[in-house]
Amino acid sequence: MEIIELADLALKEALKLGATDVSSICVKTNGNLIRFSNNSITVSKNIKNLELFLYLAKDKKRIMGSSSNPNIEEIKKFTSNLIKACEALSPSPDYTPLPRIETQYLSHGFYDQKLAGDEIDLVEFVEGAIDASLRAGANRVAGSLMTSEENLAILTSGNATGQDKRTKILLNVRAFSGDASGHGLSCSSNLKNFNPYEAGKEAGEYAKASINPNPWEEGVYDLITLPTVTADIIQHVGSFASAFAVDSGLSFLADKINQKVSVNDFTLRDYGVIEGGFDGRGFDDEGFPTRENVIIEEGVLKTYLHNSTTAKKFGTSSTGNAGIIDPHPWNLVVDPGSMSIDDMIREVKKGVMVTNNWYTRFQNLRTGEYSTIPRDAAFLIENGKIKHPVVGLRISDSLPRQLANITAISKERRWIKWWEVSVPTLAPSMLIKSVVITKALG
């Protein structure tokens, strides 16, 4: 059966069993995964999956569930069990009926027929990235390449009917030169904008430049975040703009609509559909069409991201970002600035430039206080010049303070998505003044 037929089967079964609200989403995925280490491919496999996501409400009781690779009988049993579980719940004080939808969804360019087929040589991409990294100065290279084709269908009791499809290719390269390491990536919805050789070269160059790190002192530094690190910061800003996070008391953006939350040069947008983006789609989980939302405009917080339930609570309308429980961003975009990376470096008297990070953890969601550990190449800057590589750093700061202390945004931007950045983000480099950096080791 086609995915639209499977979604329709679950919808009709739920309505037949007494559900008053149903959202049935079916996603069929065909993907490939290659892992490599020590300059050689270690894993190569094809991954196929069919996932049914079902939301339903009955007597103002609400429940969600999912089923992997179900057949017709399993869909019927899954739906019946979900109805029974729903009936055992208490009525939800947040119950909001699914909206009636009368619209056509936007088409987009997230789909590349070449990526969806079997004609491209993924091994050649991996070998090219490894070779580029070795030629740039690495002696060991590891990482992964993933491609994915997804076909999606939605049907709701509110008359929403839609289908969408998207492709993506994601490459992460980690290069080593002795104990030094560097990271490079390339991610895209199409082959035209995918460059595995540049990703490998970048990783190798960073690894080579990070050999023989020198001592440094804990203190307050101006911080240059390259796009991979910027994207990690910005994805959290986008997630904190979820009205669910605000309503739950878990966002530093609470009660800040139409207030200044950043510098004038900073504008942050969310797009369900945008050229170059690759995780969005034309409809959200309630069937609303997705759209552009300006979250922060010239430093002023303009909107939260809403579904029907949060929109009702806040006295506004959905922004097309459901998650039925938790509205979320699709593709985040930071408007470009006017400086180059070299310009930023020349502006810094005492600073650090970080190329990558991981283990971002929040100590206080309500105030946005967090810490993160720079990973791979990082460099001390003195008097407008890179002085030497450094290791063992920990950045401790808060998102509100950082947003208010951005002093430069680069004109160059890159799409970033990898296992530390779950929300695709078109990210620049940023210069942030007066950031506390301490020792992460010893």
N, C-alpha and C positions, 0 to 999 in steps of 0.2 A: 504493500500500500504506500501511497505518497504521504509525505509528512502532514499535509493539510488534511488528509483523510483520517490519519491517526489522531490529530488534534480535534477533529470534528467528532470522532467516536467518543473521546473522553468527555467533550463538552455535552454531547447528547446523553451519555450515561449519567453524568452528574445532574443534569436537569431532570431526567427521568426519575432519579432517586430523591428529588425534592430540593436540590440546591437552588437558591434564588440568584446567586452571583457566581459566575464561573469565568476564569481566564485559563485557557489551554494553550500552552506554547510547546512546540515540538522542534527540536534542533538535531539535525543530522550532520555529523562531523566526519570528515575523511582527512587524516593528517599523516605526516611523516616526521620521524625523529631520528637525528643522527647525533651521537655523542662521540667526542674524540678526546684523547689525552696522550701525553708524551709523543705528540706529532702524528698519531695514528688514530684511525676510526676504530672505536670499540663497540659501538651499538648502532644498528640501523634497523628500523622497524616501521611498519605501517600501523596506524591506529584508527580504527573505525568505531563510531559510537552513535547511538540514538538515545536522546534524553527527552522525556516528557515531563514538563513542569505544569503542575495543576494547582490553581488557587480556587477555593470555593467558599461560599458563605451560605448558611442556612439558619434561619431564626436569629439573625444577627450574631451568630457564632462563626468564627473564621478559622481557616486552616490552609496550610500549603504543604505540598509534598512533591517528590520527584521519583521517577522510575526509569531505570536504565535498560535499554534494548528490549522493551516489552513487545510481546505479540498481542494479537487481538484479545485473546482470553485473559492475558495478564493485565491488559489495560482495564478491562471490565472489573477484574478482581481488585486491582489497585484503586480504582475509583470508588468501588463499594466500600472498601476498607477505610478510605479517606473520609467518606460520608459518615460512617459509623464513629470514627474518631472525632469528627466535628460535633456530632450530636452529644458526645460526652462532655464537651466543653461548656463553659459559662458564656453567656452573651458578652460580646466585646463592647466596651464603652466607646471604642474608636470606630465602630462599624460605619462604613460609608458605602452606599451602593456603587457598583461599577458604572461608569458613565456610558451614556448612549453615544456611539461614535458614527458620524456620517462624514467620512473624509477619504481622500486618496493619499497614499503615503509617497514621500519624495523618493525618487530613484537616486542612486549615487554611484561613485566609482570605486567602491571597496572590493570589487570583484575583478580578478584577472584570470582569464580563461587558461592562460599558460600555466599559472600556479595550480589551477584545478586539475590539470591533466598530468600525464606521466611522461611528457616529452623532455622536461628539463633534467639536467644532470646535477643533482644535489651534491653528489660526491665531488664533482669538479669544483663547486663553490667552496666546500670545506677544504679541499686540498689547496685551492688558491689562497684562502685565508691563512692557512698554516704556512704556506710558502712565503707569503707577503710578510708575515710576522717574523719568520726566521731571517729573512733578508734585512729586516729593519733592526735586528739586534737581539732577538730572543733566541734561547736554545731549547726551550720546551714550550709547547702550546697545547692548551686544552679548551674545551667549550662544548657548545651544542648548537645545532641548527634545527629549527622546527618550521614546518609549513602546515597550514590548515585551510581547508575549505569547509564552510558552514552554510547549510541551508536551513532557514528558519520559517516557521509558520505560526500565526496566532489567530485564534478565534475566541471571542468572548460572548457572554450573554448580553452584552451591551451592543451587539451587532458589529463589533470590530472584526474585520477580516483582512489579513495581510500576509504576504510572503516576502522574504528578503534573502539575500545571499551575500557572503563576504569571503575574502581570502586574506591570508597574511603569511609573511615569512619573517622569522626572527632568528638572528644570529648573534651569539655571544662568544667572544674570544678572550681568553685569559692567557697572557704570555708571561713567561718567566725568564729572567736572566740572572742566574745564581739565585740569591734570595729575593731579588727585586721582582716586582710584577707590574703588569699593566693590563688594562681592560679596554676592549673596543667592542662596539656593537653596531648592527645595522638592522633596522626593522621597517617594514613597509607592507602596504596592501597589494603591491604590484612589483613586478620584476624591474620595471623602469627605474624605480627609486631605490633599488636594493644594491648595495655595494659591499660584497664580502671582502674584497681585496683591501679596500680602505679601512675596514674594521680590523682586519688582521695587521695591517701596517701600523695603525694607531696603537694597538695593544703592544706590538713589538717595540715601537719607539718609546712608549712610556716605560716599558720594562728596562730598556737600555738606559734611559735618562734617570732611572731610580737607583742605579747601582751606587753603592757606597754612601748611604745616607749619613748625614752629620748630626751632631747633637743640637738640641733646641731647648728653649725654656718655656714652661707653662706661662700663660698670660693672656692678654687681650690683643687680638689681631684683627686687621681687616681681612675679610674672607672672600676669595673668588671661588664661586661654585661653577664648574663646567656643566654642560646640559644634563648629564646623567644625574648629578647631585641636585641641580635645580629642580628637575622633574620629580625627584623624591620629595622635596619640600612642597612643591606646588600640588602634587596629588593629595597631600593631606589638607591643604587649604581647600581644595575642591570638595573633599569628603566632609570637612567641617561645615561646609555650606549646605549640607543636607538638612532639611527642616526636621528630620527625625533626630539627628544629632543635637540640634538646637533644642528641640522640645524635650529631649531626654536629659538636658543639662550637661551634655558632653561636648560642647563646642565653645571655643573662645570667641566665636562670631555672634553669640547670643545677644539680642537686644542692640544690634549694631546697624540695622538697616538705615541707609542714608547717612551713615556716619563715616568719618575718615578712618580707614583701617590700614592704609598703606601710603606710599609716596605718590605724588601726582603722575609720575611716569609709568606706574604699574596698572595694567588692565588685564583682567583674566576672564576668559570666555569659555563656555562649554558648548559643544556641538554634538548633536546626535548624528548629523551627516555633515562631513566636511571633506574636501579634497585632501588626500594624504592621510586622513584618519583611517583607523582600521578595526576598531572594536564597537563602533556605533551601529545604529540601524534606524530604519524609518519609523518604527513604533516602539513605545515602551511597554512594560508588562501589563498595563491596563488598556492598551490599545490606542492611547493618545499618540498623535504624531510627534516625533521628536523635533527639536528646533535649536536655534542659537539662543543661548541665555548669557547675558553679560552679568557675571557674578560680581566683579569689582571693576569699576570704571574710573580711571584716573584717580585711583586711591580710595574711592567711595564704594562701600558695600551696597549693591543695588538689589540683589535678590537672593533668596534661598532657593534650593532645588526642591520641588514639590511633587508628590503624588496626590491622589484625590483626598486621602485621609488627612494629610498634613495641610493641604490647601484649605480644607474645611475648618480646621483648627485655627489657622492663621487668617481666615477671612479673605482668601485670594483664590487663584485658579491654579491648576496643575501646570507645571513647566515642561511636562513630557519626559520626566526623569524617573518614573516608577520602575523599579522595585516597589512591589505592592506594600511591603512593610517599611523598607528603607530606601527612599529616593537617593540616587547616586549620579555622579557625573559620567558622561560617556567618553568624550575626547576633550581634554583641556588644552587651551591655547593661550600663551602669554604673548601679548603684543610686542613686537620688536622694539629695541631701543636704538641708539645711534652710535654706540662704541664698538670697537673691535676688542678681542682678547688682549692684544698687545697694548691698546690704549689703556685698558684697565690695569694691566701690570705696571705701566708707567705712572699711574695715579697713586700707587701704593708705596708708602714708606716702610711700613712693617706689616707684613701680611703672610697669608698662606693660601695657596691654590690647591684645591682638591679636585680630583678627576672622577672619583667614584666613592661610594659609601655603602654601608650595610648596617643591620641591627639598629634601625631607627626605633626608639622606644619612648613613649610619652610617660612622663612622671605625673602630669596633671592635664587631663584633656580640657578641662574648663578654662585653664589659663594658657594652654598651648605649650607648656614647658616640655622639652624633649632633649634627648641626647642621641648622637649618632657617631659611628666610628668610620672615619675615612679608610678606604680600602685601596690597595694598589698605589699608584703614583700620587704623591703629594709633595709640594715644593714650598720652601721658605722664600719669601720675597723681601728684599731690602732695597730701599731707595730706587724703586722703579725697575728693579732687575731680579730675575730668578737667581737665587744664590746657590742653593743646593737642595737635594731631596731630603725629606724627613719621614719618619715612621712613628707608629705608636701614639697617634693622636686620638682625642675624643673631643667632639664639639658639643657644648652644652649651652642651650639657648632657648628662646621661646619664639613661636611663629609670629605673635603680634609684634614683638620687638624687632624681629628680622624684617618683616614687611615694612615697618616704619623707618628702617635704617638701610634700605636699598639706595645706593648712591649711583649705580650705573647698571644698565641692561644692554646686552649685546644686540647688534643688528642681525647677527647670525643665529639661526635656531635649528634644532634638530628634533625629529620625532624620537621619543624614548619610550620603550616598554621592555621590561625584563623582570626577573623574579623579585626584585626590590621595588619595582614601579609597576603596579597592576593597572593603573589608569593611563592609557596612552596620552602622552603630553608633548606638545610642541614647545620645547623649552629653549630659552637662551642661556647664556652665561650671565651671572649676576655678581656684582660687587656689593658686599654687605659690611658695614663698618662696625667695629668694636665688638667682636665675637669672642667669647671665652673659649680657649682651647687648653685642655689639660692632657695629662699622660693617661693613655688607656692601658699601658703595660708598666708593671713594676713601679 
